[in-house]
């Protein structure tokens, strides 16, 4: 999260959201706040929403299971699968 002064009286925040399906970085920007405190408050609300959405990430175990399923689909030898497990 970046907070900066824009002009003489306005404040702006910029929050990194993530990447889209093409790998391009996405940001959320908003300006026009008269005080830095108001800008920080609004940006922190957005950050909290982002963290709530981030909690839907899969666990390490889920990712390992996906990896092993992919290995089976690729036709790896059974001994290799045992080693990976």
PyMOL commands that place a pseudoatom at each C-alpha (Angstrom):
pseudoatom trace, name=CA, resn=UNK, resi=1, chain=A, elem=C, hetatm=0, pos=[0.000, 0.000, 0.000]
pseudoatom trace, name=CA, resn=UNK, resi=2, chain=A, elem=C, hetatm=0, pos=[1.343, 3.389, -1.001]
pseudoatom trace, name=CA, resn=UNK, resi=3, chain=A, elem=C, hetatm=0, pos=[0.035, 6.699, 0.351]
pseudoatom trace, name=CA, resn=UNK, resi=4, chain=A, elem=C, hetatm=0, pos=[1.203, 9.887, -1.318]
pseudoatom trace, name=CA, resn=UNK, resi=5, chain=A, elem=C, hetatm=0, pos=[0.295, 13.513, -1.597]
pseudoatom trace, name=CA, resn=UNK, resi=6, chain=A, elem=C, hetatm=0, pos=[-1.186, 14.533, -4.917]
pseudoatom trace, name=CA, resn=UNK, resi=7, chain=A, elem=C, hetatm=0, pos=[-1.083, 18.245, -5.513]
pseudoatom trace, name=CA, resn=UNK, resi=8, chain=A, elem=C, hetatm=0, pos=[-1.292, 20.618, -2.585]
pseudoatom trace, name=CA, resn=UNK, resi=9, chain=A, elem=C, hetatm=0, pos=[-4.413, 19.364, -0.814]
pseudoatom trace, name=CA, resn=UNK, resi=10, chain=A, elem=C, hetatm=0, pos=[-5.219, 15.875, -2.084]
pseudoatom trace, name=CA, resn=UNK, resi=11, chain=A, elem=C, hetatm=0, pos=[-4.019, 12.454, -0.972]
pseudoatom trace, name=CA, resn=UNK, resi=12, chain=A, elem=C, hetatm=0, pos=[-3.960, 9.236, -2.981]
pseudoatom trace, name=CA, resn=UNK, resi=13, chain=A, elem=C, hetatm=0, pos=[-3.553, 5.561, -2.162]
pseudoatom trace, name=CA, resn=UNK, resi=14, chain=A, elem=C, hetatm=0, pos=[-2.440, 2.693, -4.376]
pseudoatom trace, name=CA, resn=UNK, resi=15, chain=A, elem=C, hetatm=0, pos=[-2.944, -0.956, -3.362]
pseudoatom trace, name=CA, resn=UNK, resi=16, chain=A, elem=C, hetatm=0, pos=[-1.546, -3.950, -5.238]
pseudoatom trace, name=CA, resn=UNK, resi=17, chain=A, elem=C, hetatm=0, pos=[-4.380, -6.409, -5.969]
pseudoatom trace, name=CA, resn=UNK, resi=18, chain=A, elem=C, hetatm=0, pos=[-2.557, -9.175, -7.807]
pseudoatom trace, name=CA, resn=UNK, resi=19, chain=A, elem=C, hetatm=0, pos=[-2.245, -10.391, -11.364]
pseudoatom trace, name=CA, resn=UNK, resi=20, chain=A, elem=C, hetatm=0, pos=[-4.917, -10.965, -13.960]
pseudoatom trace, name=CA, resn=UNK, resi=21, chain=A, elem=C, hetatm=0, pos=[-5.146, -14.062, -16.167]
pseudoatom trace, name=CA, resn=UNK, resi=22, chain=A, elem=C, hetatm=0, pos=[-2.539, -12.633, -18.567]
pseudoatom trace, name=CA, resn=UNK, resi=23, chain=A, elem=C, hetatm=0, pos=[0.039, -11.990, -15.829]
pseudoatom trace, name=CA, resn=UNK, resi=24, chain=A, elem=C, hetatm=0, pos=[-0.410, -8.209, -15.833]
pseudoatom trace, name=CA, resn=UNK, resi=25, chain=A, elem=C, hetatm=0, pos=[-0.190, -6.540, -12.417]
pseudoatom trace, name=CA, resn=UNK, resi=26, chain=A, elem=C, hetatm=0, pos=[-3.381, -4.905, -11.157]
pseudoatom trace, name=CA, resn=UNK, resi=27, chain=A, elem=C, hetatm=0, pos=[-3.653, -1.996, -8.737]
pseudoatom trace, name=CA, resn=UNK, resi=28, chain=A, elem=C, hetatm=0, pos=[-6.503, -0.198, -6.997]
pseudoatom trace, name=CA, resn=UNK, resi=29, chain=A, elem=C, hetatm=0, pos=[-6.026, 3.579, -6.885]
pseudoatom trace, name=CA, resn=UNK, resi=30, chain=A, elem=C, hetatm=0, pos=[-8.184, 6.253, -5.410]
pseudoatom trace, name=CA, resn=UNK, resi=31, chain=A, elem=C, hetatm=0, pos=[-7.481, 9.930, -4.853]
pseudoatom trace, name=CA, resn=UNK, resi=32, chain=A, elem=C, hetatm=0, pos=[-9.269, 13.043, -3.692]
pseudoatom trace, name=CA, resn=UNK, resi=33, chain=A, elem=C, hetatm=0, pos=[-8.901, 12.655, 0.066]
pseudoatom trace, name=CA, resn=UNK, resi=34, chain=A, elem=C, hetatm=0, pos=[-8.462, 15.946, 1.875]
pseudoatom trace, name=CA, resn=UNK, resi=35, chain=A, elem=C, hetatm=0, pos=[-6.498, 14.459, 4.783]
pseudoatom trace, name=CA, resn=UNK, resi=36, chain=A, elem=C, hetatm=0, pos=[-3.880, 11.754, 5.025]
pseudoatom trace, name=CA, resn=UNK, resi=37, chain=A, elem=C, hetatm=0, pos=[-5.773, 10.143, 7.889]
pseudoatom trace, name=CA, resn=UNK, resi=38, chain=A, elem=C, hetatm=0, pos=[-8.897, 9.662, 5.753]
pseudoatom trace, name=CA, resn=UNK, resi=39, chain=A, elem=C, hetatm=0, pos=[-6.803, 8.241, 2.936]
pseudoatom trace, name=CA, resn=UNK, resi=40, chain=A, elem=C, hetatm=0, pos=[-5.075, 5.727, 5.215]
pseudoatom trace, name=CA, resn=UNK, resi=41, chain=A, elem=C, hetatm=0, pos=[-8.417, 4.707, 6.740]
pseudoatom trace, name=CA, resn=UNK, resi=42, chain=A, elem=C, hetatm=0, pos=[-9.969, 3.996, 3.331]
pseudoatom trace, name=CA, resn=UNK, resi=43, chain=A, elem=C, hetatm=0, pos=[-6.883, 2.145, 2.097]
pseudoatom trace, name=CA, resn=UNK, resi=44, chain=A, elem=C, hetatm=0, pos=[-6.789, -0.044, 5.210]
pseudoatom trace, name=CA, resn=UNK, resi=45, chain=A, elem=C, hetatm=0, pos=[-10.438, -1.010, 4.635]
pseudoatom trace, name=CA, resn=UNK, resi=46, chain=A, elem=C, hetatm=0, pos=[-9.515, -2.133, 1.139]
pseudoatom trace, name=CA, resn=UNK, resi=47, chain=A, elem=C, hetatm=0, pos=[-6.494, -4.059, 2.478]
pseudoatom trace, name=CA, resn=UNK, resi=48, chain=A, elem=C, hetatm=0, pos=[-8.743, -5.897, 4.959]
pseudoatom trace, name=CA, resn=UNK, resi=49, chain=A, elem=C, hetatm=0, pos=[-11.069, -6.960, 2.143]
pseudoatom trace, name=CA, resn=UNK, resi=50, chain=A, elem=C, hetatm=0, pos=[-8.082, -8.162, 0.161]
pseudoatom trace, name=CA, resn=UNK, resi=51, chain=A, elem=C, hetatm=0, pos=[-6.875, -10.278, 3.107]
pseudoatom trace, name=CA, resn=UNK, resi=52, chain=A, elem=C, hetatm=0, pos=[-10.313, -11.836, 3.510]
pseudoatom trace, name=CA, resn=UNK, resi=53, chain=A, elem=C, hetatm=0, pos=[-10.270, -12.876, -0.140]
pseudoatom trace, name=CA, resn=UNK, resi=54, chain=A, elem=C, hetatm=0, pos=[-6.712, -14.148, 0.207]
pseudoatom trace, name=CA, resn=UNK, resi=55, chain=A, elem=C, hetatm=0, pos=[-7.759, -16.630, 2.905]
pseudoatom trace, name=CA, resn=UNK, resi=56, chain=A, elem=C, hetatm=0, pos=[-9.430, -18.744, 0.212]
pseudoatom trace, name=CA, resn=UNK, resi=57, chain=A, elem=C, hetatm=0, pos=[-5.983, -19.951, -0.863]
pseudoatom trace, name=CA, resn=UNK, resi=58, chain=A, elem=C, hetatm=0, pos=[-5.545, -23.713, -0.789]
pseudoatom trace, name=CA, resn=UNK, resi=59, chain=A, elem=C, hetatm=0, pos=[-3.485, -25.430, 1.862]
pseudoatom trace, name=CA, resn=UNK, resi=60, chain=A, elem=C, hetatm=0, pos=[-0.123, -27.003, 1.217]
pseudoatom trace, name=CA, resn=UNK, resi=61, chain=A, elem=C, hetatm=0, pos=[-1.705, -30.447, 1.371]
pseudoatom trace, name=CA, resn=UNK, resi=62, chain=A, elem=C, hetatm=0, pos=[-4.233, -29.512, -1.341]
pseudoatom trace, name=CA, resn=UNK, resi=63, chain=A, elem=C, hetatm=0, pos=[-1.457, -28.264, -3.595]
pseudoatom trace, name=CA, resn=UNK, resi=64, chain=A, elem=C, hetatm=0, pos=[0.554, -31.463, -3.045]
pseudoatom trace, name=CA, resn=UNK, resi=65, chain=A, elem=C, hetatm=0, pos=[-2.489, -33.579, -3.939]
pseudoatom trace, name=CA, resn=UNK, resi=66, chain=A, elem=C, hetatm=0, pos=[-2.966, -31.566, -7.133]
pseudoatom trace, name=CA, resn=UNK, resi=67, chain=A, elem=C, hetatm=0, pos=[0.699, -32.100, -7.978]
pseudoatom trace, name=CA, resn=UNK, resi=68, chain=A, elem=C, hetatm=0, pos=[0.462, -35.859, -7.437]
pseudoatom trace, name=CA, resn=UNK, resi=69, chain=A, elem=C, hetatm=0, pos=[-2.698, -36.072, -9.546]
pseudoatom trace, name=CA, resn=UNK, resi=70, chain=A, elem=C, hetatm=0, pos=[-0.876, -34.243, -12.322]
pseudoatom trace, name=CA, resn=UNK, resi=71, chain=A, elem=C, hetatm=0, pos=[2.020, -36.700, -12.047]
pseudoatom trace, name=CA, resn=UNK, resi=72, chain=A, elem=C, hetatm=0, pos=[-0.392, -39.624, -12.447]
pseudoatom trace, name=CA, resn=UNK, resi=73, chain=A, elem=C, hetatm=0, pos=[-1.936, -37.980, -15.523]
pseudoatom trace, name=CA, resn=UNK, resi=74, chain=A, elem=C, hetatm=0, pos=[1.507, -37.496, -17.054]
pseudoatom trace, name=CA, resn=UNK, resi=75, chain=A, elem=C, hetatm=0, pos=[2.172, -41.221, -16.656]
pseudoatom trace, name=CA, resn=UNK, resi=76, chain=A, elem=C, hetatm=0, pos=[5.080, -41.262, -14.232]
pseudoatom trace, name=CA, resn=UNK, resi=77, chain=A, elem=C, hetatm=0, pos=[6.296, -44.634, -13.010]
pseudoatom trace, name=CA, resn=UNK, resi=78, chain=A, elem=C, hetatm=0, pos=[4.765, -45.978, -9.769]
pseudoatom trace, name=CA, resn=UNK, resi=79, chain=A, elem=C, hetatm=0, pos=[8.167, -45.921, -8.039]
pseudoatom trace, name=CA, resn=UNK, resi=80, chain=A, elem=C, hetatm=0, pos=[8.513, -42.232, -8.797]
pseudoatom trace, name=CA, resn=UNK, resi=81, chain=A, elem=C, hetatm=0, pos=[5.053, -41.561, -7.348]
pseudoatom trace, name=CA, resn=UNK, resi=82, chain=A, elem=C, hetatm=0, pos=[5.983, -43.422, -4.172]
pseudoatom trace, name=CA, resn=UNK, resi=83, chain=A, elem=C, hetatm=0, pos=[9.111, -41.280, -3.864]
pseudoatom trace, name=CA, resn=UNK, resi=84, chain=A, elem=C, hetatm=0, pos=[7.121, -38.081, -4.382]
pseudoatom trace, name=CA, resn=UNK, resi=85, chain=A, elem=C, hetatm=0, pos=[4.568, -39.110, -1.744]
for i in range(1, 85): cmd.bond("trace and resi %d" % i, "trace and resi %d" % (i + 1))
show_as sticks, trace
zoom trace
